Amino acid sequence: AAAGLGGRLSVEVPSSPVVACGGGVGQFDVVMALFTLSAIPGQDDLALLRSAASHLRPGGAVLFRDHGLYDMRHLRDARRGATPVEGHRQAFLRPGGMHRRYYSVGDVAQMAAGAGLEVEESRYLCIRLRNQAKDVTMDRVYVHAVLRKPAGATAASDGSKTPAGAQTVTSGAPAVVHPGGVAA
């Protein structure tokens, strides 16, 4: 039975075009992106965030939470030899074709700027989970952010919304301190 399943799995991930939702531009106060963008292949994570931003009313927010750098899954993907995605330093193609990306707070700030959103709040959530039944401890790292559409947003040449006079600031990935106190 397992051999039959292997023949049906593919390691190719087809391009996934972003399809606008039916709500219309500027109709929503909040868009939630919870563990979603990390599974989108290629640069489509930014395209999806831009689409989400276009559906927000001025002053609306994208609530973002996703896998962070040095999460236990990130370390496991790197250790077990998951295929790195070319052109993406923290993205992997997993067996079966599943895509997984890991974000830093700097990555989220860059994407927010590219989507015409301002970072209102952004931080790492470092959580130690304990499964007593299996005697397993799991160190999880998530990135949490509130990304706000500026009240005075204007149209940009790429179709995204940016506040007048805004500048994009690029920063490196900050150090992450795990619950055990080890800096990565």
Secondary structure as GFF3:
##gff-version 3
##sequence-region A 1 184
A	DSSP	alpha_helix	2	8	.	.	.	ID=ss1
A	DSSP	beta_strand	28	34	.	.	.	ID=ss2
A	DSSP	three_ten_helix	37	39	.	.	.	ID=ss3
A	DSSP	alpha_helix	44	54	.	.	.	ID=ss4
A	DSSP	beta_strand	56	67	.	.	.	ID=ss5
A	DSSP	alpha_helix	72	79	.	.	.	ID=ss6
A	DSSP	beta_strand	83	84	.	.	.	ID=ss7
A	DSSP	beta_strand	91	93	.	.	.	ID=ss8
A	DSSP	beta_strand	99	101	.	.	.	ID=ss9
A	DSSP	alpha_helix	105	114	.	.	.	ID=ss10
A	DSSP	beta_strand	118	131	.	.	.	ID=ss11
A	DSSP	beta_strand	136	148	.	.	.	ID=ss12
A	DSSP	beta_strand	153	155	.	.	.	ID=ss13
A	DSSP	beta_strand	161	163	.	.	.	ID=ss14
###
